C-alpha cells in the first residue's frame, strides 16, 4: 500500500497499542470503536487456555483493556522495519467507516457512558468545556463534529476514540491484512475453530454490552449536518477514506 504521507515523526507515537501474540503468530494494532474489545477478549482467552488459567471471563469490559496479559511494544524496542520483517506473523488491522466510528464514539462516550457512570470521562469533559464552557453540559452531535473540524490542525493530538485510524496504526508503513468491521464475526469464527474455544468462551468474547449499532444511526446524524460540514468532515478523515476505500457521506 502506497503511503499518502510525505513525512511522519514517530517520536511520540503510542506504540503500546501494538500487540504481538507470539504463540499465534499474530500482530494486532488496537483502534478504539473498531472491535477492539472483541479482539482483546479473544487474545485474553487464548492466553488463559495456553497457561491453564481459569475464570478469564470474570474481567469487565473496562478491565479487558487494562489487563497486562500480552506483550505490547514500546518505542525503544521496535521499529517499522522489524514489524514488516516478522516471518510467518499475520499483521491484523480492523477498520470501519470513519463516519460510523465517529457516531459510535459520540453515542458511547457522550451519551451512554455518561448516563451509565453519571460522569463524563475527562477527555469528554474537555470537549464539553471547549464547546459550552461547562465540563458536563450536553453536546449535540453537530457540536461535536464542529469541534473536530475546528481543531483539524491538531488532529494528531485527538483522543484515540476519534483520532484517524491511519494515524493510530500507520497502515502506510506496516503491511497489514485489512479486516473490515462487518467481516469481524467471520474472522472470529475462523479463529475459534483454529484455537478450539468453548461455546461459553465464544459467547463471552462476542458479548459486547455497549454495542451502539452506529450503522443504523449514521444517516440520521449526518442528515442534520450541513453540506459544508460533511465536506469538512471528509477532508479531516480523508486519509482513512482513501486508505481503506470508504465512500464519504456527502
QUIHUJO-V690298 format. One record per residue. RES is the residue in one small letter. OMEGA is omega in degrees with one decimal (999 if undefined). NEAR is the number of other C-alpha atoms within 12 Angstrom. Layout:
((RES | OMEGA | NEAR) (RES | OMEGA | NEAR))
This chain:
((x | -178.1 | 17) (x | -179.9 | 15) (x | 174.6 | 19) (x | -178.7 | 20) (x | 172.1 | 18) (x | 176.3 | 9) (x | 177.0 | 10) (x | 178.4 | 16) (x | -176.4 | 12) (x | -172.2 | 20) (x | -177.9 | 12) (x | -176.0 | 15) (x | -179.0 | 24) (x | -176.6 | 27) (x | -176.5 | 28) (x | 174.2 | 26) (x | 179.4 | 30) (x | -178.5 | 34) (x | 173.2 | 36) (x | 177.7 | 30) (x | -168.9 | 28) (x | -177.4 | 22) (x | -179.1 | 19) (x | -178.6 | 22) (x | -177.0 | 17) (x | 175.9 | 29) (x | -172.3 | 37) (x | 174.3 | 41) (x | -175.4 | 41) (x | 173.6 | 36) (x | 178.1 | 39) (x | 179.9 | 34) (x | 177.6 | 38) (x | 176.3 | 39) (x | -174.9 | 36) (x | 178.9 | 34) (x | 177.7 | 33) (x | -179.5 | 36) (x | -178.9 | 42) (x | 173.8 | 41) (x | 179.0 | 37) (x | 179.1 | 42) (x | 178.8 | 41) (x | -178.4 | 38) (x | 178.8 | 38) (x | 176.5 | 34) (x | -179.1 | 26) (x | 178.9 | 22) (x | -178.6 | 21) (x | -175.3 | 20) (x | 176.4 | 14) (x | 178.7 | 12) (x | -178.6 | 15) (x | 174.1 | 16) (x | 176.8 | 15) (x | -177.0 | 28) (x | -179.9 | 25) (x | -175.6 | 19) (x | 178.1 | 20) (x | 178.6 | 21) (x | -177.5 | 24) (x | -177.7 | 18) (x | -179.7 | 17) (x | -176.2 | 27) (x | -176.0 | 26) (x | -177.2 | 18) (x | -177.4 | 22) (x | -174.3 | 15) (x | 176.8 | 25) (x | -174.6 | 31) (x | 170.4 | 23) (x | -175.5 | 26) (x | 171.4 | 24) (x | -173.8 | 19) (x | -174.5 | 18) (x | -174.2 | 15) (x | -171.8 | 15) (x | 170.1 | 23) (x | -173.9 | 21) (x | 179.9 | 23) (x | -178.9 | 13) (x | 177.0 | 17) (x | -176.9 | 30) (x | -178.0 | 23) (x | 178.3 | 17) (x | -177.0 | 21) (x | 175.6 | 14) (x | -178.7 | 14) (x | 177.7 | 23) (x | -178.1 | 27) (x | -170.8 | 32) (x | 171.6 | 32) (x | 178.4 | 38) (x | -175.6 | 38) (x | 174.8 | 39) (x | -179.2 | 36) (x | -178.6 | 35) (x | 180.0 | 43) (x | 178.6 | 43) (x | -179.1 | 35) (x | -178.9 | 38) (x | 175.4 | 40) (x | 178.2 | 36) (x | 179.2 | 34) (x | -179.9 | 36) (x | -178.0 | 36) (x | -175.3 | 32) (x | -172.9 | 31) (x | -176.3 | 38) (x | -176.3 | 37) (x | -170.9 | 27) (x | -176.5 | 21) (x | 177.7 | 23) (x | 178.4 | 23) (x | -175.9 | 16) (x | -175.6 | 15) (x | -177.8 | 13) (x | 179.8 | 13) (x | -178.4 | 20) (x | 169.8 | 28) (x | -174.5 | 24) (x | -178.3 | 16) (x | 173.3 | 22) (x | 177.0 | 34) (x | 179.1 | 25) (x | 178.6 | 23) (x | 178.9 | 35) (x | -179.7 | 28) (x | -178.5 | 21) (x | -176.1 | 22) (x | -171.8 | 26) (x | -175.4 | 18) (x | -179.4 | 14) (x | -174.3 | 16) (x | -178.7 | 22) (x | -180.0 | 25) (x | 179.3 | 22) (x | 179.0 | 26) (x | 177.7 | 30) (x | 177.2 | 23) (x | 178.4 | 33) (x | 178.0 | 25) (x | -180.0 | 26) (x | 178.4 | 35) (x | 176.9 | 35) (x | 177.7 | 26) (x | -179.9 | 30) (x | -178.6 | 35) (x | -177.4 | 25) (x | 178.8 | 19) (x | -176.0 | 23) (x | 178.3 | 23) (x | 179.6 | 13) (x | -175.0 | 15) (x | -180.0 | 27) (x | 180.0 | 25) (x | 179.4 | 20) (x | 170.3 | 24) (x | -173.5 | 28) (x | -178.7 | 27) (x | 176.5 | 32) (x | 171.9 | 42) (x | 178.4 | 29) (x | 177.2 | 42) (x | -178.9 | 41) (x | 174.9 | 37) (x | -176.2 | 39) (x | -169.4 | 36) (x | 171.0 | 37) (x | -178.6 | 37) (x | 176.5 | 34) (x | -176.1 | 26) (x | -179.4 | 28) (x | -175.6 | 31) (x | -176.8 | 27) (x | 159.5 | 28) (x | -176.7 | 22) (x | 176.3 | 26) (x | 178.0 | 26) (x | -173.0 | 23) (x | -179.9 | 29) (x | 176.8 | 19) (x | -171.5 | 18) (x | 179.7 | 27) (x | 179.1 | 22) (x | 179.1 | 15) (x | 179.8 | 25) (x | 177.2 | 30) (x | 176.6 | 21) (x | 179.8 | 16) (x | 179.7 | 23) (x | -178.5 | 25) (x | -177.9 | 14) (x | -171.9 | 13) (x | 169.7 | 22) (x | 178.2 | 19) (x | 179.2 | 27) (x | 178.4 | 19) (x | 178.4 | 13) (x | 179.2 | 16) (x | 179.6 | 28) (x | 179.8 | 29) (x | -179.5 | 21) (x | -178.8 | 28) (x | -174.1 | 37) (x | 179.8 | 30) (x | 178.3 | 21) (x | -169.3 | 24) (x | -176.6 | 19) (x | 179.9 | 24) (x | -173.1 | 26) (x | -177.0 | 27) (x | -172.3 | 19) (x | 179.0 | 28) (x | -179.5 | 23) (x | -174.3 | 17) (x | -173.1 | 22) (x | -178.7 | 28) (x | -179.8 | 18) (x | -176.3 | 17) (x | -179.0 | 27) (x | 177.1 | 31) (x | -177.9 | 17) (x | 178.1 | 20) (x | 175.3 | 25) (x | 177.1 | 18) (x | 179.0 | 15) (x | 179.4 | 17) (x | 179.4 | 26) (x | 178.4 | 28) (x | 179.0 | 22) (x | 176.9 | 24) (x | 178.6 | 36) (x | -179.6 | 30) (x | 178.3 | 24) (x | -177.6 | 36) (x | -175.7 | 36) (x | -179.3 | 30) (x | 178.8 | 31) (x | 176.9 | 34) (x | -175.7 | 26) (x | -178.6 | 26) (x | -169.1 | 30) (x | 172.5 | 31) (x | 179.1 | 17) (x | 174.3 | 20) (x | -177.8 | 20) (x | 171.2 | 27) (x | -178.0 | 29) (x | 999 | 20))
